[in-house]
Amino acid sequence: MTTDDLSLAASELQIRTYLALGLATAGTTHLQEPGFEGCYGSEDHPICNFAARLKLDPWTANQIQDLALSRNSFNVYSAPGDSPARREVRHEILTRSGFKIAFTLQQMVSDGPPQFDPVPYEMAVGISARTEAATFMGSQFFAKQSSLFRRRVVDATIGAIELELYGVRPQNELVAAHMLVPHGNLVGLFNLCVRPQYQGRGWGTGIVSEIQRLAFEQGRVVTLQCEEQLVAWYSRLGFRSTGVVDAYILSDDRRIAIMN
């Protein structure tokens, strides 16, 4: 696959994963509009309130704005494969409708064998094991969020059974966990985390290496999205950047102006 093909496929896998989590949240409606797709949930939480797979024009952006105004938390994901094709044009359309970038993720892929020694992991099978893995990931990624926020993410992760959860348990202690989403010739890596006291000992490197090993043997490409500060680490493990994903939220200034 070309870099462009990989980028488009990676975007598709990411949105499929977000939809799986959103629709696993109780009271969530699957939005399928001509200009976007996403979720609209009864819970005021970004995991079930977002728009993606954008085909933007000013009318569509205003339609998304109306949804965002009805929720305190609503994300809009602009990714490779969306329309218009140029990221700068999508940005202009969204900002004119009052949105601002909340964060940007680097989209990265690896299609080669591992460069470091793999560390085996095991799948979380059954509700008890999925609950443990999901709770661990929630505590690592959302420690500064409210307990209710974490609970919503954990419940969705447990409920989205098509998303595979894994852990590493030396001496029967869960020291690391991650989520894998196979789809076609790709496998998406999400939520890789290592317990703080075990960080810096090679667990993360070994887990990623095992994922790369299995994917390479299966003829698959590993894809992920990460924050800018992790790009160098993943690059050292054999990943390369293929694009960026921008997450937008409605600016407070625009929300106040419209509501008044």
Residue pairs with C-beta under 8 A, 6 or more apart in sequence:
1 9
1 185
1 221
3 242
4 80
6 109
6 111
6 221
6 223
6 242
7 80
7 81
7 107
7 109
7 242
7 243
8 80
8 81
9 184
9 185
9 186
9 221
9 223
10 80
10 107
10 109
10 186
10 188
10 223
10 225
10 242
10 243
11 79
11 80
11 81
11 82
11 107
11 243
11 245
12 81
12 183
13 181
13 183
13 186
13 188
13 223
14 77
14 79
14 107
14 188
14 223
14 225
14 245
15 37
15 52
15 53
15 77
15 79
16 181
16 183
17 163
17 181
17 188
17 190
18 39
18 50
18 52
18 77
19 30
19 37
19 38
19 39
19 52
20 160
20 162
20 163
20 181
21 47
21 48
21 153
21 156
21 157
21 160
21 163
22 28
22 38
22 39
22 41
22 47
22 48
22 49
22 50
22 156
23 30
23 39
23 48
23 160
24 155
24 156
24 157
24 158
24 159
24 160
25 39
25 41
25 43
25 45
25 47
25 48
25 152
25 155
25 156
25 159
26 42
26 43
27 41
27 42
27 43
27 48
28 39
28 40
28 41
28 42
28 43
28 48
29 39
29 40
29 41
30 37
30 39
31 37
31 38
31 39
31 40
31 51
31 67
33 60
33 63
34 55
34 60
35 54
35 55
35 56
35 57
35 59
35 60
35 63
35 64
36 51
36 52
36 53
36 54
36 55
36 56
36 60
36 63
36 64
37 51
37 52
37 53
38 49
38 50
38 51
38 52
38 53
39 48
39 49
39 50
40 48
40 49
40 67
41 47
41 48
41 49
42 48
43 49
43 152
44 71
44 72
44 73
45 73
45 149
45 152
45 153
46 73
46 74
46 75
47 152
47 153
47 156
48 152
48 156
49 67
49 71
49 73
49 74
49 75
50 74
50 75
50 76
50 77
51 64
51 67
51 74
51 75
51 76
51 77
52 76
52 77
52 79
53 81
53 82
54 60
54 76
54 77
54 78
54 79
54 82
54 83
54 90
55 82
55 83
56 82
56 83
56 84
56 89
56 90
56 93
56 94
57 93
58 93
58 96
58 97
61 93
61 94
61 96
61 97
61 99
62 97
64 76
64 97
65 97
65 98
65 99
65 250
65 254
65 258
67 74
68 74
68 76
68 99
68 249
68 250
69 250
69 255
69 258
69 259
73 249
74 249
74 250
75 102
75 247
75 248
75 249
76 94
76 99
76 247
76 248
76 249
77 245
77 246
77 247
77 248
78 87
78 90
78 91
78 94
78 245
78 246
78 247
78 248
79 107
79 243
79 245
79 246
80 107
80 242
80 243
80 244
80 245
82 90
84 90
84 93
87 244
87 246
90 246
91 101
91 246
94 248
97 254
98 250
98 251
98 253
98 254
98 255
98 257
98 258
99 248
99 249
99 250
99 251
99 254
100 248
100 249
100 250
100 251
101 246
101 247
101 248
102 247
102 248
102 249
103 227
103 247
104 228
104 244
104 245
104 246
104 247
105 225
105 226
105 227
105 244
105 245
105 247
106 225
106 226
106 227
106 228
106 230
106 231
106 241
106 244
107 223
107 224
107 225
107 241
107 242
107 243
107 244
107 245
108 223
108 224
108 225
108 226
108 231
108 234
108 235
108 239
108 240
108 241
108 242
109 221
109 222
109 223
109 224
109 239
109 240
109 242
110 212
110 215
110 221
110 222
110 223
110 234
110 237
110 238
110 239
110 240
111 216
111 221
111 222
112 212
112 216
112 238
113 212
113 213
113 216
114 208
114 209
114 210
114 212
114 213
114 216
114 237
114 238
115 209
115 236
115 237
115 238
116 202
116 205
116 206
116 209
116 237
117 206
117 209
118 206
118 207
118 209
118 210
118 212
118 213
119 168
119 202
119 203
119 206
119 207
119 209
119 210
120 168
120 210
121 166
121 167
121 168
121 176
121 178
121 207
121 210
122 166
122 167
122 168
122 169
123 164
123 165
123 166
124 130
124 132
124 133
124 165
124 166
124 167
124 177
127 158
129 165
129 167
130 157
130 158
130 161
130 165
131 154
131 158
132 167
132 174
133 165
133 166
133 167
133 174
133 177
134 153
134 154
134 157
134 158
134 165
135 154
136 167
136 174
136 177
136 193
136 195
137 154
137 157
137 165
137 177
137 178
137 179
137 191
137 193
138 150
138 151
138 153
138 154
138 157
139 150
140 177
140 193
140 194
140 195
141 153
141 191
141 193
142 149
142 150
142 153
157 163
157 165
157 179
157 191
162 181
163 179
163 180
163 181
163 190
164 179
164 180
164 181
164 182
165 177
165 178
165 179
166 177
166 178
166 179
166 180
167 174
167 176
167 177
167 178
168 174
168 175
168 176
168 177
168 203
168 207
169 175
174 195
175 194
175 195
175 198
175 203
176 192
176 193
176 194
176 195
176 198
176 203
176 204
176 207
177 191
177 192
177 193
178 189
178 190
178 191
178 192
178 193
178 207
178 211
179 189
179 190
179 191
180 187
180 188
180 189
180 190
180 211
181 187
181 188
181 190
182 188
182 220
185 219
185 220
185 221
186 220
186 221
186 222
186 223
187 211
187 215
187 220
187 221
187 222
187 223
188 222
188 223
188 224
189 208
189 211
189 222
189 223
189 224
190 224
192 204
192 207
192 208
192 224
194 203
194 204
205 237
208 234
208 237
209 237
211 222
212 222
212 237
212 238
215 221
215 222
222 239
224 234
224 239
225 245
226 234
231 241
235 241
